[in-house]
């Protein structure tokens, strides 16, 4: 599980740096091409990594742990690296869209919903039998 946490940390910092640079040097019309690998390819690689680790270790709980680690720490680290508030919610990633949808249903601030969702994921990681 620590290896997954380290991977998510490194991935979030790298993507945060890329996003910060893209804000400065890439025109907004071209940023969508950069978002494709960030929002599709990298999460798919992470999912493949988590599935492979869980399969090789014969531990299905690692699948859930991998998802929870990503939900709990990826966006706060990414936001921190970009210089945004930790629980800021963007507009292009599917997780950001889901959080905005839930916030709208609850008539709540998306940042508060983000903090609660990530806190719940972290809490579930604590009790998971991995």
MARKE-204833 format. One record per residue: residue number from 1; residue in three letters; chain; z negated, x negated, y negated of N, C-alpha, C, O in turn. Coordinates in pm, 1 decimal. Layout:
<recs>
<NUM,Ala,A,<Z,X,Y>,<Z,X,Y>,<Z,X,Y>,<Z,X,Y>>
...
</recs>
This chain:
<recs>
<1,Unk,A,<0.0,-82.7,118.9>,<0.0,0.0,0.0>,<0.0,-87.3,-125.5>,<61.6,-51.5,-225.8>>
<2,Unk,A,<-68.3,-200.9,-120.4>,<-71.9,-289.6,-237.0>,<67.0,-343.8,-268.5>,<101.4,-364.8,-384.8>>
<3,Unk,A,<146.1,-366.1,-164.6>,<282.3,-414.7,-186.5>,<364.5,-310.4,-261.2>,<442.3,-345.0,-350.2>>
<4,Unk,A,<348.2,-182.8,-226.0>,<419.9,-76.2,-296.2>,<374.7,-68.3,-442.0>,<456.6,-49.8,-532.0>>
<5,Unk,A,<246.4,-82.1,-464.2>,<194.0,-78.9,-600.5>,<251.2,-194.6,-682.6>,<290.2,-175.8,-797.8>>
<6,Unk,A,<256.1,-312.2,-624.4>,<313.8,-428.2,-694.0>,<461.8,-406.4,-723.7>,<509.8,-440.2,-831.9>>
<7,Unk,A,<533.6,-349.8,-626.7>,<676.2,-322.4,-647.3>,<695.5,-223.8,-762.1>,<780.6,-245.4,-848.4>>
<8,Unk,A,<617.4,-116.0,-763.9>,<629.3,-15.1,-869.9>,<595.5,-77.4,-1004.9>,<662.0,-48.8,-1104.4>>
<9,Unk,A,<493.9,-161.5,-1009.3>,<455.6,-227.4,-1134.1>,<570.1,-313.1,-1187.4>,<605.9,-304.1,-1304.8>>
<10,Unk,A,<627.0,-396.0,-1100.5>,<736.9,-484.6,-1141.5>,<859.2,-402.8,-1183.0>,<923.0,-432.9,-1283.9>>
<11,Unk,A,<891.5,-300.1,-1105.6>,<1005.9,-214.7,-1135.2>,<987.9,-143.0,-1269.3>,<1081.4,-137.2,-1349.1>>
<12,Unk,A,<869.9,-89.0,-1294.5>,<843.3,-17.4,-1419.2>,<852.7,-111.8,-1539.4>,<909.8,-76.1,-1642.4>>
<13,Unk,A,<796.9,-231.2,-1525.9>,<805.8,-327.9,-1636.9>,<950.5,-366.7,-1663.8>,<992.3,-375.0,-1779.3>>
<14,Unk,A,<1027.0,-390.4,-1557.7>,<1167.6,-428.9,-1574.8>,<1248.0,-315.8,-1638.3>,<1326.3,-338.9,-1730.5>>
<15,Unk,A,<1228.7,-193.4,-1588.8>,<1302.3,-81.0,-1645.2>,<1259.1,-52.6,-1788.7>,<1341.1,-12.7,-1871.4>>
<16,Unk,A,<1131.7,-72.9,-1818.5>,<1084.7,-56.9,-1955.7>,<1150.6,-156.0,-2048.4>,<1189.5,-120.5,-2159.7>>
<17,Unk,A,<1163.9,-280.5,-2004.3>,<1230.6,-382.8,-2085.6>,<1377.9,-348.5,-2105.3>,<1431.1,-363.1,-2215.4>>
<18,Unk,A,<1443.7,-302.9,-1998.8>,<1583.9,-263.4,-2011.4>,<1600.9,-146.9,-2108.6>,<1693.1,-145.9,-2190.2>>
<19,Unk,A,<1513.0,-50.7,-2099.3>,<1521.7,65.5,-2187.9>,<1495.9,25.5,-2332.4>,<1564.0,72.7,-2423.5>>
<20,Unk,A,<1398.5,-60.7,-2353.1>,<1368.4,-107.3,-2488.2>,<1489.2,-180.6,-2547.5>,<1524.3,-158.7,-2663.4>>
<21,Unk,A,<1551.9,-266.4,-2469.0>,<1671.1,-337.6,-2515.4>,<1788.7,-242.8,-2538.0>,<1865.7,-259.8,-2632.4>>
<22,Unk,A,<1801.9,-142.3,-2450.2>,<1914.0,-49.5,-2466.8>,<1898.3,33.0,-2594.0>,<1997.7,67.3,-2658.1>>
<23,Unk,A,<1775.5,64.9,-2630.8>,<1753.3,138.2,-2755.8>,<1802.1,57.5,-2875.7>,<1851.2,113.0,-2974.0>>
<24,Unk,A,<1787.7,-74.6,-2865.5>,<1820.6,-161.0,-2978.2>,<1967.5,-202.1,-2982.2>,<2025.8,-212.6,-3090.1>>
<25,Unk,A,<2027.9,-225.4,-2865.5>,<2160.0,-286.8,-2863.5>,<2272.9,-200.2,-2809.0>,<2389.7,-233.9,-2828.9>>
<26,Unk,A,<2242.6,-90.5,-2741.4>,<2347.6,-8.8,-2681.4>,<2359.4,121.5,-2760.2>,<2258.8,188.0,-2785.0>>
<27,Unk,A,<2480.6,158.3,-2799.6>,<2497.0,283.6,-2873.0>,<2451.6,403.5,-2788.8>,<2466.8,402.1,-2666.7>>
<28,Unk,A,<2396.6,506.2,-2852.6>,<2347.1,623.0,-2778.3>,<2452.0,685.9,-2686.5>,<2417.2,738.6,-2580.9>>
<29,Unk,A,<2577.5,681.4,-2724.4>,<2682.1,740.3,-2639.5>,<2700.6,663.2,-2509.1>,<2742.2,721.2,-2408.8>>
<30,Unk,A,<2670.5,534.7,-2508.9>,<2686.5,451.9,-2388.6>,<2557.9,441.8,-2307.0>,<2560.8,392.8,-2194.1>>
<31,Unk,A,<2446.1,486.8,-2361.4>,<2319.1,475.3,-2290.3>,<2315.4,559.0,-2163.1>,<2243.5,525.9,-2068.9>>
<32,Unk,A,<2392.4,667.3,-2160.2>,<2392.0,751.7,-2041.1>,<2441.5,675.4,-1918.3>,<2395.0,700.2,-1807.1>>
<33,Unk,A,<2535.5,582.6,-1937.8>,<2582.4,501.0,-1824.4>,<2472.1,410.8,-1772.1>,<2467.0,382.8,-1652.3>>
<34,Unk,A,<2383.4,364.8,-1860.0>,<2270.1,283.1,-1817.3>,<2166.3,369.5,-1744.9>,<2099.7,322.6,-1652.6>>
<35,Unk,A,<2153.2,493.9,-1786.4>,<2054.6,583.0,-1724.9>,<2088.3,616.0,-1579.8>,<1998.0,645.3,-1501.5>>
<36,Unk,A,<2215.6,611.9,-1542.2>,<2252.5,644.2,-1404.5>,<2181.9,554.5,-1302.9>,<2116.5,606.2,-1212.3>>
<37,Unk,A,<2192.8,421.3,-1314.8>,<2120.2,339.7,-1216.5>,<1968.8,351.4,-1231.0>,<1896.6,348.7,-1131.3>>
<38,Unk,A,<1920.2,364.5,-1354.4>,<1776.1,372.9,-1374.9>,<1716.9,499.3,-1313.2>,<1606.9,496.2,-1258.1>>
<39,Unk,A,<1790.0,610.1,-1322.5>,<1735.6,737.8,-1275.9>,<1783.4,779.2,-1137.7>,<1730.5,874.5,-1080.5>>
<40,Unk,A,<1881.5,710.1,-1083.4>,<1932.5,747.2,-951.5>,<1920.5,632.1,-850.2>,<1857.4,647.1,-745.6>>
<41,Unk,A,<1981.2,518.4,-882.1>,<1988.4,409.5,-785.4>,<1851.9,345.3,-759.4>,<1815.2,324.2,-643.8>>
<42,Unk,A,<1777.5,314.4,-863.6>,<1648.2,248.9,-843.7>,<1549.1,338.0,-768.6>,<1481.5,289.3,-677.9>>
<43,Unk,A,<1537.8,467.4,-803.1>,<1449.4,552.3,-721.7>,<1496.2,564.9,-576.4>,<1413.9,573.4,-485.2>>
<44,Unk,A,<1626.9,566.1,-554.8>,<1677.9,572.7,-417.3>,<1642.2,445.6,-340.0>,<1606.1,452.8,-222.5>>
<45,Unk,A,<1651.9,330.6,-404.3>,<1611.2,204.5,-339.8>,<1462.3,206.4,-306.5>,<1421.4,161.5,-199.4>>
<46,Unk,A,<1381.9,258.4,-398.6>,<1238.0,266.2,-373.8>,<1209.7,359.6,-256.3>,<1127.0,328.3,-170.7>>
<47,Unk,A,<1277.7,473.5,-252.0>,<1258.0,567.7,-141.1>,<1295.8,503.0,-8.0>,<1226.4,521.5,92.0>>
<48,Unk,A,<1403.7,428.4,-6.6>,<1444.0,357.7,115.5>,<1339.4,253.9,155.6>,<1307.9,239.3,273.7>>
<49,Unk,A,<1286.4,182.6,58.0>,<1181.3,84.4,85.0>,<1057.3,150.6,144.3>,<1002.6,103.2,243.8>>
<50,Unk,A,<1013.4,260.1,83.2>,<893.6,330.4,130.9>,<915.9,383.9,272.0>,<828.9,370.7,358.1>>
<51,Unk,A,<1031.7,443.7,295.6>,<1061.5,496.8,428.3>,<1061.9,385.0,532.2>,<1007.3,401.0,641.3>>
<52,Unk,A,<1122.9,272.8,498.4>,<1129.7,159.9,591.5>,<990.5,105.0,622.9>,<958.5,79.2,738.9>>
<53,Unk,A,<908.6,87.5,520.3>,<772.4,36.2,541.2>,<692.2,133.4,627.4>,<623.5,91.3,720.4>>
<54,Unk,A,<700.4,263.0,597.4>,<626.3,362.8,675.9>,<674.1,365.0,820.4>,<593.5,376.7,912.7>>
<55,Unk,A,<804.9,353.7,840.0>,<860.0,353.1,975.4>,<815.8,228.9,1052.6>,<771.0,239.3,1166.8>>
<56,Unk,A,<828.2,111.6,990.7>,<792.8,-12.4,1059.4>,<643.1,-20.3,1089.2>,<602.8,-75.9,1191.3>>
<57,Unk,A,<561.9,34.5,1001.2>,<417.5,32.2,1023.6>,<370.0,152.9,1104.5>,<251.4,164.8,1135.0>>
<58,Unk,A,<461.7,241.2,1138.6>,<431.7,361.5,1215.4>,<316.3,440.0,1152.4>,<223.0,483.0,1220.2>>
<59,Unk,A,<326.1,456.7,1021.4>,<222.4,526.7,947.3>,<287.5,627.2,853.2>,<331.2,589.8,744.3>>
<60,Unk,A,<295.1,755.8,893.5>,<360.5,855.2,808.4>,<287.1,879.3,676.3>,<347.2,928.3,580.7>>
<61,Unk,A,<159.1,845.9,670.1>,<84.9,863.1,544.6>,<138.2,771.3,435.4>,<120.6,798.7,316.7>>
<62,Unk,A,<203.8,661.8,475.4>,<261.2,571.3,376.5>,<375.0,636.2,297.5>,<401.2,597.7,183.6>>
<63,Unk,A,<442.5,734.2,357.6>,<545.7,806.8,283.4>,<483.5,878.6,164.2>,<531.8,867.5,51.5>>
<64,Unk,A,<376.2,952.1,190.2>,<307.3,1023.1,82.4>,<245.9,925.2,-16.5>,<250.8,947.1,-137.5>>
<65,Unk,A,<188.2,817.5,35.0>,<128.1,716.7,-53.3>,<234.4,655.8,-144.7>,<208.0,632.4,-262.6>>
<66,Unk,A,<352.6,630.1,-92.5>,<459.9,574.7,-173.4>,<501.0,666.1,-287.3>,<525.1,620.3,-399.0>>
<67,Unk,A,<509.1,795.0,-259.1>,<542.2,893.0,-363.1>,<430.3,898.8,-466.7>,<456.1,898.2,-587.0>>
<68,Unk,A,<306.4,904.3,-419.4>,<192.7,915.5,-511.2>,<177.3,792.2,-599.6>,<142.9,804.0,-717.2>>
<69,Unk,A,<202.5,674.3,-543.5>,<195.3,551.3,-623.4>,<297.8,557.8,-735.9>,<267.3,526.5,-851.0>>
<70,Unk,A,<417.3,598.1,-702.2>,<523.3,605.1,-805.1>,<488.4,708.2,-912.3>,<504.5,681.7,-1031.4>>
<71,Unk,A,<440.9,824.8,-870.8>,<404.8,929.4,-966.9>,<287.9,884.6,-1053.6>,<287.1,909.6,-1174.1>>
<72,Unk,A,<190.0,819.1,-993.9>,<68.1,783.0,-1067.2>,<89.5,672.9,-1169.3>,<34.4,680.2,-1279.1>>
<73,Unk,A,<167.2,571.7,-1136.8>,<168.8,454.0,-1224.4>,<302.7,417.1,-1287.1>,<305.4,342.6,-1385.1>>
<74,Unk,A,<413.8,467.0,-1233.5>,<542.8,420.0,-1283.3>,<564.8,453.4,-1431.0>,<586.9,363.0,-1511.6>>
<75,Unk,A,<559.1,579.8,-1467.1>,<589.0,618.6,-1605.2>,<489.9,563.0,-1707.0>,<532.8,517.6,-1813.1>>
<76,Unk,A,<358.7,564.4,-1679.5>,<268.8,502.3,-1778.7>,<299.0,353.9,-1803.4>,<292.2,307.9,-1917.4>>
<77,Unk,A,<332.0,279.4,-1698.2>,<365.4,137.7,-1715.9>,<498.4,123.8,-1789.9>,<510.9,41.4,-1880.5>>
<78,Unk,A,<597.2,204.2,-1751.5>,<726.5,203.4,-1818.6>,<709.7,234.2,-1967.1>,<764.9,164.2,-2052.0>>
<79,Unk,A,<633.9,338.3,-1997.9>,<612.0,375.9,-2137.9>,<539.1,266.5,-2214.9>,<573.8,237.1,-2329.3>>
<80,Unk,A,<439.2,207.0,-2153.1>,<365.1,98.0,-2216.3>,<459.5,-17.5,-2249.8>,<452.2,-75.4,-2358.2>>
<81,Unk,A,<547.7,-50.1,-2155.9>,<642.0,-160.9,-2175.9>,<740.7,-130.8,-2288.0>,<782.5,-220.8,-2360.8>>
<82,Unk,A,<777.8,-2.9,-2301.4>,<870.7,36.8,-2407.5>,<801.7,49.2,-2542.7>,<868.0,57.8,-2646.0>>
<83,Unk,A,<668.5,50.3,-2542.2>,<595.2,66.7,-2667.0>,<565.4,211.4,-2700.2>,<524.0,242.0,-2812.1>>
<84,Unk,A,<585.8,300.9,-2604.9>,<556.0,443.4,-2623.4>,<414.5,472.8,-2574.6>,<355.9,391.1,-2503.6>>
<85,Unk,A,<358.4,588.8,-2611.7>,<229.3,628.6,-2554.9>,<239.7,638.6,-2402.1>,<344.9,673.9,-2348.8>>
<86,Unk,A,<131.6,607.9,-2333.5>,<133.0,600.2,-2186.6>,<183.6,727.7,-2119.9>,<257.2,720.4,-2021.4>>
<87,Unk,A,<145.8,842.8,-2171.3>,<183.1,968.0,-2106.2>,<293.4,1042.7,-2180.7>,<307.2,1164.3,-2167.2>>
<88,Unk,A,<371.8,969.0,-2259.5>,<487.3,1029.5,-2328.1>,<586.1,1080.3,-2223.4>,<601.1,1021.1,-2116.5>>
<89,Unk,A,<652.3,1189.7,-2255.7>,<746.9,1250.6,-2162.9>,<885.9,1245.1,-2226.4>,<907.6,1296.1,-2336.4>>
<90,Unk,A,<978.3,1182.8,-2155.6>,<1115.7,1171.7,-2204.4>,<1193.4,1300.4,-2184.3>,<1135.3,1407.6,-2167.1>>
<91,Unk,A,<1325.3,1288.6,-2186.6>,<1407.5,1408.7,-2174.3>,<1519.3,1395.9,-2071.4>,<1585.0,1495.3,-2040.5>>
<92,Unk,A,<1542.6,1276.1,-2017.3>,<1658.3,1260.2,-1929.3>,<1623.5,1247.2,-1780.9>,<1702.3,1290.6,-1696.9>>
<93,Unk,A,<1510.6,1190.1,-1746.1>,<1474.6,1174.0,-1604.4>,<1434.9,1308.3,-1544.1>,<1381.5,1395.0,-1613.3>>
<94,Unk,A,<1461.0,1324.7,-1415.9>,<1428.6,1451.9,-1349.9>,<1277.8,1479.0,-1350.7>,<1235.7,1594.2,-1360.8>>
<95,Unk,A,<1196.7,1373.9,-1340.2>,<1051.5,1395.9,-1345.9>,<1009.2,1442.7,-1484.8>,<920.8,1527.3,-1497.5>>
<96,Unk,A,<1071.7,1388.2,-1588.6>,<1041.2,1433.1,-1724.7>,<1081.5,1578.7,-1744.5>,<1009.2,1656.2,-1807.1>>
<97,Unk,A,<1196.6,1614.9,-1691.0>,<1241.6,1754.2,-1701.4>,<1146.1,1847.6,-1627.1>,<1116.4,1957.2,-1674.7>>
<98,Unk,A,<1097.9,1803.9,-1509.9>,<1003.8,1886.6,-1433.1>,<871.8,1903.4,-1509.0>,<815.7,2012.8,-1513.5>>
<99,Unk,A,<823.5,1795.8,-1567.7>,<698.4,1803.4,-1643.9>,<716.1,1893.0,-1765.3>,<626.9,1971.6,-1797.1>>
<100,Unk,A,<828.5,1882.9,-1833.1>,<854.6,1970.4,-1948.5>,<861.3,2117.5,-1905.6>,<812.2,2205.6,-1976.1>>
<101,Unk,A,<922.7,2143.0,-1789.5>,<931.2,2279.5,-1737.9>,<791.9,2335.5,-1708.2>,<760.1,2448.2,-1746.0>>
<102,Unk,A,<709.7,2256.0,-1640.6>,<572.5,2299.0,-1608.5>,<492.2,2320.7,-1736.0>,<417.7,2418.1,-1746.8>>
<103,Unk,A,<507.2,2230.8,-1832.0>,<435.2,2243.7,-1959.2>,<475.6,2371.2,-2031.9>,<392.1,2439.0,-2091.8>>
<104,Unk,A,<604.3,2402.9,-2026.0>,<651.5,2525.6,-2090.5>,<591.6,2648.9,-2023.5>,<550.5,2743.2,-2091.1>>
<105,Unk,A,<587.0,2647.8,-1890.7>,<527.5,2760.4,-1817.6>,<379.4,2777.9,-1852.0>,<330.1,2890.2,-1862.0>>
<106,Unk,A,<309.9,2666.7,-1869.7>,<166.1,2669.7,-1897.0>,<133.9,2676.5,-2046.2>,<17.2,2684.2,-2084.6>>
<107,Unk,A,<237.7,2673.6,-2130.1>,<218.8,2668.9,-2276.1>,<128.6,2551.3,-2312.7>,<34.1,2565.1,-2390.2>>
<108,Unk,A,<160.1,2435.4,-2255.1>,<78.1,2315.4,-2275.1>,<163.8,2203.2,-2331.5>,<286.7,2208.9,-2330.0>>
<109,Unk,A,<96.3,2102.9,-2380.2>,<162.7,1983.0,-2430.3>,<214.9,1902.9,-2310.5>,<138.5,1876.4,-2217.7>>
<110,Unk,A,<343.3,1863.5,-2310.1>,<396.2,1786.2,-2196.8>,<319.1,1657.5,-2169.1>,<306.4,1618.0,-2053.2>>
<111,Unk,A,<267.6,1591.7,-2271.7>,<190.7,1468.4,-2250.0>,<61.7,1496.1,-2174.0>,<19.0,1415.2,-2091.7>>
<112,Unk,A,<0.2,1609.9,-2201.4>,<-123.1,1647.8,-2130.2>,<-89.9,1678.5,-1984.0>,<-162.5,1636.7,-1893.7>>
<113,Unk,A,<18.2,1750.6,-1960.9>,<59.3,1781.1,-1823.7>,<91.3,1651.7,-1749.7>,<55.0,1636.6,-1633.0>>
<114,Unk,A,<158.3,1558.7,-1815.9>,<188.9,1429.0,-1755.8>,<60.7,1356.4,-1715.2>,<51.5,1303.6,-1604.4>>
<115,Unk,A,<-36.8,1353.9,-1803.7>,<-164.0,1285.9,-1773.4>,<-234.7,1352.6,-1656.0>,<-289.8,1284.0,-1569.9>>
<116,Unk,A,<-233.7,1485.0,-1651.7>,<-300.8,1556.6,-1542.3>,<-230.1,1530.6,-1409.2>,<-294.9,1503.5,-1308.1>>
<117,Unk,A,<-97.7,1538.8,-1409.8>,<-20.6,1515.2,-1286.2>,<-45.2,1373.7,-1234.7>,<-66.1,1354.1,-1115.0>>
<118,Unk,A,<-43.0,1276.4,-1323.3>,<-63.8,1138.0,-1281.3>,<-207.9,1113.6,-1236.9>,<-232.6,1036.4,-1144.2>>
<119,Unk,A,<-301.5,1178.8,-1302.7>,<-441.2,1168.8,-1260.1>,<-462.6,1229.1,-1121.8>,<-534.8,1173.6,-1039.0>>
<120,Unk,A,<-398.8,1343.8,-1097.9>,<-409.7,1406.7,-965.7>,<-347.4,1318.4,-857.9>,<-402.7,1305.4,-748.8>>
<121,Unk,A,<-232.9,1258.0,-887.9>,<-167.6,1168.4,-791.0>,<-257.9,1049.3,-760.2>,<-271.6,1009.2,-644.7>>
<122,Unk,A,<-319.3,993.2,-864.2>,<-409.8,880.0,-843.9>,<-530.6,922.2,-760.7>,<-573.7,848.1,-672.3>>
<123,Unk,A,<-585.2,1039.3,-788.0>,<-698.2,1090.0,-710.7>,<-663.6,1112.1,-564.4>,<-743.0,1081.2,-475.5>>
<124,Unk,A,<-544.1,1165.8,-539.8>,<-500.9,1184.8,-401.0>,<-482.1,1051.6,-329.7>,<-508.7,1041.0,-209.9>>
<125,Unk,A,<-436.8,950.7,-401.9>,<-424.1,816.6,-341.4>,<-560.9,764.5,-295.2>,<-571.6,697.0,-192.8>>
<126,Unk,A,<-661.7,796.2,-370.3>,<-796.2,747.8,-338.9>,<-847.9,804.6,-207.5>,<-920.0,736.4,-134.6>>
<127,Unk,A,<-811.7,929.3,-176.4>,<-863.6,994.2,-54.6>,<-765.8,988.1,62.5>,<-798.9,1031.5,172.8>>
<128,Unk,A,<-646.8,935.1,40.0>,<-546.1,929.3,145.6>,<-586.9,829.2,254.6>,<-629.4,717.9,223.9>>
<129,Unk,A,<-573.8,869.3,382.6>,<-614.2,779.0,491.5>,<-508.6,675.3,524.7>,<-449.0,678.8,632.3>>
<130,Unk,A,<-485.6,583.1,432.5>,<-383.6,479.1,457.0>,<-452.5,348.1,483.7>,<-386.2,247.0,506.8>>
</recs>
